[in-house]
Amino acid sequence: MSAQREHFGSRMGFILAAAGSAVGIGNLVGFPVNAAKNGGGAFLLMYAIFVVVICLPVMIAEMAVGRKAAKNPVGAYSLLSENDSKWRLAGLLSIITPFMIAVFYTVLTVWIFVYLVLAVTGNLDYIASADSFGEVISSPYLFLSMIVVAALVRFILVSGVKDGIERTAKIMMPALFVMLILLVIFVLTLDNAMAGVQFYLIPDLDKITPKVVSNALSQAFFSLSLGMGILITYGSYISKDENIAGSAKLVAITDTSVAFIAGLMVLPAIFSFNPNVNPSELSDSGVSLIFSYLPKIFLALESSIGYFFASALASVFFLLVFFAAITSLVSIVEVPVSYLMDEKKHTRKKALNTMFLWAGLCALLTILSAGMVDFLTLLTSYGGKSKSLFDLITDMFYDTILPLNGLLICLFVSYRWKSQNLNEELSKGNPNFSKTFLAKYTNFALATIIPIVVAVIFIDTVARTYFGYNFFG
Ligand code: PHE
């Protein structure tokens, strides 16, 4: 059975695919906004510490579980727990989570695609206008855009792991990197850009509150694609002679570097547009930054470089975000697809069709919940706020269940599968692994500090989001 399993063609291919999953809207938009609002350099430092101390061991654990079992998350949890139904449930949660995150991420990607098309077709003045976002998210073009996005993801995934996922990552990731660097170089030449760089890099420790700490960890988790079953699934496609810990380090470094560099693009741009801005007052969400604030900045460049080049820059920016979103979307859709292929014995085509039918339906409802249909827009309310279907899915799966899945994988690896098996798996392709500091730290932390920290954050999020209760004031 496992002999027929698809595999990545090379180590580089796997690293690029995993980095493609990790680098997404979260890095390019979420991270700079969070850093701007939450103490600049202080947030950076805290984020980097979380990546190393908490996220890297979890990433290594997910990849090792995937490779050992050579199965999707449900199959992996079942196999390694010898069919314990409790752990099978944890596996199921690792299939439902990516399914639901795929739904809300599709909505974001569809919006980005509409903005990309508008920028390319010379409508920068429109997307920079105050009403455009409200109009775009309730326009019928969204459905056309959704078909294009779904067709593209399907086109990539139907070719499989090596010819689809890996090949796409090999094209899109370098392109993404080049676009990002070009934009950063351009932005840094603008007037007042350096004020943005200073703001970004100089730590303001007063801004660090327990809520900011919790946000930084959620952001790091999401950004590294942890808790979504993705790295278990991608891990199941790597060969036994691959050095997992080494690859995980490279993926974490790439992801964090891209987030850091994206801050060097976004903050200086904000300062050159308005030198008196106070970025800690920027709106909470990345959504308003990307869809209303940044287009205004691009349009303002018209006076210095002309409308054509300002539109070209906006187009490059949206293409960059679109590429990042597509490689993430591909990785997340692959999780339920691999489940259907392994457990339900679907062919890849049939699994994709099933997935697209259900995820498409849910994405449609979610798109309608951004203002088009009142019932879905005002679906429910909790924590003192009215919530749409879109909000509900983000709160539940992004904020709440992601850390829960992280907690479960730590407990599973340490107390059920056992560290000794983890080490054995990680020593394949890296015979000296168990003697390294990283091995000792990973074993210790997965069993102790990581589950404790993640559990605290989980409880705090549940209290804050659903009951409006703040433990830490
Ligand atoms: N890591 C992605 C990001 O930062 C998050 C993500 C991954 C979302 C995979 C969906 C699928 O945007």
Boltz pocket constraint, residues with backbone or C-beta under 6 A from the ligand:
constraints:
  - pocket:
      binder: B
      contacts: [[A, 21], [A, 22], [A, 23], [A, 24], [A, 25], [A, 26], [A, 27], [A, 101], [A, 102], [A, 105], [A, 222], [A, 223], [A, 224], [A, 225], [A, 230], [A, 328], [A, 329], [A, 331], [A, 332]]
      max_distance: 6.0
